[in-house]
Amino acid sequence: MHDKNGFPREGTISHYLLELTAVCGEFPLPLLLRIPGSTSYKESVITSLKKGGFLRTYYRDKLRGYRLGRKAKSFLLEENPKRFSFFLTGNGETHKLKSEFSRRLRLHRVAEILVTMQNAGIRIFRDERPEVFSARGSPVQNLDAPAFYGSREIKEIGIEAVKIRGSRMAGALLAPSGIFTVYNGDSYTMKWDYRAEIKVQVFLKLLLCCERLPGQYARTEVSGLLLGNGLEDFYQILSAADTGSRCFFLLDGNYEHFYYLTNDHYGDTLLKLLCDPVKTMELDNLLMQGFTPKDAGLPIEHDALDQGENPVLFGYFLDIPRINRFHTALQLQGRKGILICFDFQKEVLHRFCGGHAEFSTISFEKFERRFFP
């Protein structure tokens, strides 16, 4: 559906796709699968947008994406300048688009994150969330809904942003359940600048927990969130834990929690859960049935004990350092444990710690039907 000027109406897939392309700079073609609508309908939408001059295809170095046409940029800026002027004016990467492979790949990775956030009901548009990172200070004491801020937006704070230079962080997720530094890597071999990433963690802790949002986050530790395309990278991170190629940043206690979620429907749904402490507690209470509370004096990571006093870990969030600590302790103490996860996670977790843990699985289908109908 189009308005009288021929521009897609707000609320349509056509309009939504143009909005995403505006904030991403370049929208990767494969990502069309993850936005609402049938494949055939989305193909017709793309055809219509290209024919109308609103969207164009850019292909180079075997990387294909969509970029906004001039008509779309002009209309979006006129329609909602608060939402789009940051991305469609100035010298930012989303406006002054480059052709270099590395720059375009970064835009595509950010697009993956934004789609995951949107699918999880997290606010990504500037007019829908407070300017927490404004140089003037935060206009609010608390956030009323989960919100994602890209790394460029965080740097609006001014000179303090020099502290996060060199980081691979794509942005920060602020939710009722906590603060998360967000990364997107399509390979476990992605290189981390240890010092730069630690500076990011400290920067966000001081800024948000002590200065901008202490009423909400005063006692909160910053956690990490790594998005990946499939579970193989998760396995590679853990399987390298005892080798010279181990990822010290993820495994050596810099973050107490660093979650791994996939860029797909599973990841979207688990991200909703991760942002919702009430639903997470409800799930944990269900899982506790048949177990006894954990033993604070037991020198092993665990959430409960079974009838034989074996440690039980709720591992469904794929918390990298936590699962590694659980597995390492089982090895060192020569014990057996129970790892609870979703059914689609069992294979990769069994490959990693099947020799020391038994598995109890949650049906993802039944879970989603109950918690997110």
Secondary structure, 3 states (H helix, E strand, C coil): CECCCCCECCCCHHHHHHHHHHHHCCEEHHHHHHCCCCHHHHHHHHHHHHHCCCEEEEEECCEEEEEECHHHHHHHHHHCHHHHHHHHCCCCCCCCCCCCHHHHHHHHHHHHHHHHHHHCCCECCHHHCCCCCCCCCCCCCCCCCCEEEEHHHHHHHCHHHHHHCCCCCCEEEEECCEEEEEEECCCCCCCCCHHHHHHHHHHHHHHHHHHHCHHHHCCCCEEEEEEECCCHHHHHHHHCCCCCCCCHHHHCCCCCCEEEEECCHHHHHHHHHHHCHHHHHHHHHHHCCCCEECCCCCCCCCCEECCCCCEEEECCCCEHHHHHHHHHHHHHHCCCEEEEEEHHHHHHHHHHHCCCEEEEEECHHHHHHHHCC
